[in-house]
Amino acid sequence: MAYFINESCISCGACESECPVSCIAAGDSVYVIDADACIECGACANVCPVDAPQQQ
């Protein structure tokens, strides 16, 4: 299942640069993950300081 970023995101950008398929982008208030492009690698979750990326 693809990852999504929950409301605890602090918009630090750490996840965006770690994504190997560039499916993470800044949203209005939190970063967002394109679920269709996500390869479920967990790289974003491994670097997030607030555990915002979660599997659906």
TIVO-2410 file (N, C-alpha, C; in nm, 3 decimals):
# residues 56
REC num residu      c1      c2      c3 atome chaine
REC   1      M   0.084  -0.118   0.000     N      A
REC   1      M   0.000   0.000   0.000    CA      A
REC   1      M   0.088   0.124   0.000     C      A
REC   2      A   0.047   0.224  -0.073     N      A
REC   2      A   0.123   0.347  -0.085    CA      A
REC   2      A   0.128   0.422   0.048     C      A
REC   3      Y   0.227   0.507   0.061     N      A
REC   3      Y   0.239   0.592   0.179    CA      A
REC   3      Y   0.156   0.719   0.159     C      A
REC   4      F   0.120   0.781   0.268     N      A
REC   4      F   0.059   0.914   0.269    CA      A
REC   4      F   0.123   0.991   0.383     C      A
REC   5      I   0.111   1.121   0.382     N      A
REC   5      I   0.170   1.204   0.487    CA      A
REC   5      I   0.056   1.259   0.573     C      A
REC   6      N   0.063   1.230   0.702     N      A
REC   6      N  -0.045   1.273   0.791    CA      A
REC   6      N  -0.027   1.418   0.838     C      A
REC   7      E  -0.121   1.464   0.918     N      A
REC   7      E  -0.124   1.604   0.961    CA      A
REC   7      E  -0.013   1.644   1.057     C      A
REC   8      S   0.066   1.549   1.104     N      A
REC   8      S   0.178   1.585   1.192    CA      A
REC   8      S   0.298   1.639   1.116     C      A
REC   9      C   0.290   1.641   0.983     N      A
REC   9      C   0.398   1.693   0.898    CA      A
REC   9      C   0.432   1.837   0.936     C      A
REC  10      I   0.561   1.865   0.948     N      A
REC  10      I   0.606   2.001   0.981    CA      A
REC  10      I   0.666   2.071   0.859     C      A
REC  11      S   0.648   2.013   0.742     N      A
REC  11      S   0.694   2.070   0.614    CA      A
REC  11      S   0.844   2.099   0.613     C      A
REC  12      C   0.922   2.008   0.669     N      A
REC  12      C   1.068   2.029   0.673    CA      A
REC  12      C   1.135   1.992   0.540     C      A
REC  13      G   1.069   1.908   0.460     N      A
REC  13      G   1.124   1.871   0.329    CA      A
REC  13      G   1.220   1.754   0.329     C      A
REC  14      A   1.246   1.695   0.443     N      A
REC  14      A   1.342   1.584   0.450    CA      A
REC  14      A   1.299   1.467   0.362     C      A
REC  15      C   1.171   1.440   0.357     N      A
REC  15      C   1.119   1.326   0.280    CA      A
REC  15      C   1.133   1.347   0.130     C      A
REC  16      E   1.110   1.469   0.084     N      A
REC  16      E   1.108   1.497  -0.059    CA      A
REC  16      E   1.240   1.460  -0.127     C      A
REC  17      S   1.350   1.495  -0.066     N      A
REC  17      S   1.480   1.468  -0.127    CA      A
REC  17      S   1.520   1.321  -0.118     C      A
REC  18      E   1.459   1.245  -0.028     N      A
REC  18      E   1.491   1.102  -0.013    CA      A
REC  18      E   1.413   1.012  -0.107     C      A
REC  19      C   1.305   1.060  -0.162     N      A
REC  19      C   1.219   0.976  -0.246    CA      A
REC  19      C   1.288   0.942  -0.378     C      A
REC  20      P   1.309   0.811  -0.404     N      A
REC  20      P   1.379   0.771  -0.526    CA      A
REC  20      P   1.298   0.789  -0.654     C      A
REC  21      V   1.167   0.807  -0.642     N      A
REC  21      V   1.083   0.824  -0.761    CA      A
REC  21      V   1.020   0.964  -0.768     C      A
REC  22      S   1.064   1.054  -0.682     N      A
REC  22      S   1.019   1.194  -0.681    CA      A
REC  22      S   0.867   1.208  -0.679     C      A
REC  23      C   0.801   1.132  -0.591     N      A
REC  23      C   0.655   1.140  -0.584    CA      A
REC  23      C   0.606   1.225  -0.468     C      A
REC  24      I   0.696   1.295  -0.400     N      A
REC  24      I   0.659   1.379  -0.286    CA      A
REC  24      I   0.677   1.526  -0.323     C      A
REC  25      A   0.577   1.606  -0.292     N      A
REC  25      A   0.583   1.750  -0.322    CA      A
REC  25      A   0.518   1.829  -0.209     C      A
REC  26      A   0.553   1.956  -0.203     N      A
REC  26      A   0.494   2.044  -0.101    CA      A
REC  26      A   0.348   2.068  -0.135     C      A
REC  27      G   0.262   2.052  -0.035     N      A
REC  27      G   0.120   2.080  -0.052    CA      A
REC  27      G   0.088   2.214   0.012     C      A
REC  28      D  -0.039   2.240   0.034     N      A
REC  28      D  -0.080   2.367   0.094    CA      A
REC  28      D  -0.030   2.382   0.237     C      A
REC  29      S  -0.046   2.277   0.317     N      A
REC  29      S  -0.004   2.287   0.457    CA      A
REC  29      S   0.092   2.177   0.497     C      A
REC  30      V   0.091   2.064   0.426     N      A
REC  30      V   0.182   1.953   0.452    CA      A
REC  30      V   0.232   1.898   0.318     C      A
REC  31      Y   0.337   1.819   0.322     N      A
REC  31      Y   0.383   1.754   0.199    CA      A
REC  31      Y   0.283   1.646   0.160     C      A
REC  32      V   0.278   1.615   0.030     N      A
REC  32      V   0.185   1.514  -0.021    CA      A
REC  32      V   0.261   1.412  -0.105     C      A
REC  33      I   0.209   1.289  -0.105     N      A
REC  33      I   0.268   1.181  -0.182    CA      A
REC  33      I   0.171   1.140  -0.292     C      A
REC  34      D   0.220   1.129  -0.416     N      A
REC  34      D   0.140   1.080  -0.527    CA      A
REC  34      D   0.130   0.929  -0.511     C      A
REC  35      A   0.015   0.880  -0.468     N      A
REC  35      A  -0.004   0.738  -0.438    CA      A
REC  35      A   0.017   0.650  -0.561     C      A
REC  36      D  -0.013   0.700  -0.679     N      A
REC  36      D   0.005   0.622  -0.801    CA      A
REC  36      D   0.152   0.603  -0.835     C      A
REC  37      A   0.237   0.695  -0.793     N      A
REC  37      A   0.380   0.685  -0.823    CA      A
REC  37      A   0.461   0.623  -0.710     C      A
REC  38      C   0.406   0.619  -0.590     N      A
REC  38      C   0.476   0.566  -0.473    CA      A
REC  38      C   0.510   0.418  -0.492     C      A
REC  39      I   0.636   0.382  -0.465     N      A
REC  39      I   0.679   0.243  -0.478    CA      A
REC  39      I   0.688   0.173  -0.342     C      A
REC  40      E   0.639   0.239  -0.240     N      A
REC  40      E   0.630   0.182  -0.105    CA      A
REC  40      E   0.765   0.140  -0.048     C      A
REC  41      C   0.869   0.218  -0.076     N      A
REC  41      C   1.004   0.183  -0.031    CA      A
REC  41      C   1.029   0.221   0.115     C      A
REC  42      G   0.956   0.320   0.167     N      A
REC  42      G   0.973   0.363   0.305    CA      A
REC  42      G   1.086   0.461   0.329     C      A
REC  43      A   1.152   0.508   0.224     N      A
REC  43      A   1.262   0.603   0.241    CA      A
REC  43      A   1.215   0.730   0.311     C      A
REC  44      C   1.097   0.775   0.279     N      A
REC  44      C   1.042   0.896   0.341    CA      A
REC  44      C   1.019   0.875   0.490     C      A
REC  45      A   0.965   0.761   0.525     N      A
REC  45      A   0.936   0.731   0.665    CA      A
REC  45      A   1.064   0.719   0.747     C      A
REC  46      N   1.170   0.672   0.685     N      A
REC  46      N   1.296   0.653   0.756    CA      A
REC  46      N   1.365   0.784   0.794     C      A
REC  47      V   1.336   0.893   0.723     N      A
REC  47      V   1.403   1.021   0.752    CA      A
REC  47      V   1.314   1.124   0.819     C      A
REC  48      C   1.186   1.098   0.829     N      A
REC  48      C   1.094   1.196   0.885    CA      A
REC  48      C   1.113   1.210   1.037     C      A
REC  49      P   1.135   1.333   1.085     N      A
REC  49      P   1.155   1.354   1.229    CA      A
REC  49      P   1.028   1.342   1.312     C      A
REC  50      V   0.911   1.346   1.248     N      A
REC  50      V   0.784   1.340   1.324    CA      A
REC  50      V   0.697   1.221   1.282     C      A
REC  51      D   0.752   1.127   1.208     N      A
REC  51      D   0.679   1.007   1.165    CA      A
REC  51      D   0.550   1.038   1.090     C      A
REC  52      A   0.554   1.140   1.003     N      A
REC  52      A   0.435   1.176   0.927    CA      A
REC  52      A   0.401   1.080   0.814     C      A
REC  53      P   0.499   1.026   0.741     N      A
REC  53      P   0.462   0.929   0.636    CA      A
REC  53      P   0.413   0.797   0.697     C      A
REC  54      Q   0.296   0.755   0.654     N      A
REC  54      Q   0.234   0.633   0.703    CA      A
REC  54      Q   0.188   0.551   0.584     C      A
REC  55      Q   0.184   0.418   0.600     N      A
REC  55      Q   0.128   0.334   0.494    CA      A
REC  55      Q  -0.024   0.334   0.507     C      A
REC  56      Q  -0.091   0.337   0.393     N      A
REC  56      Q  -0.237   0.334   0.392    CA      A
REC  56      Q  -0.288   0.197   0.421     C      A
***
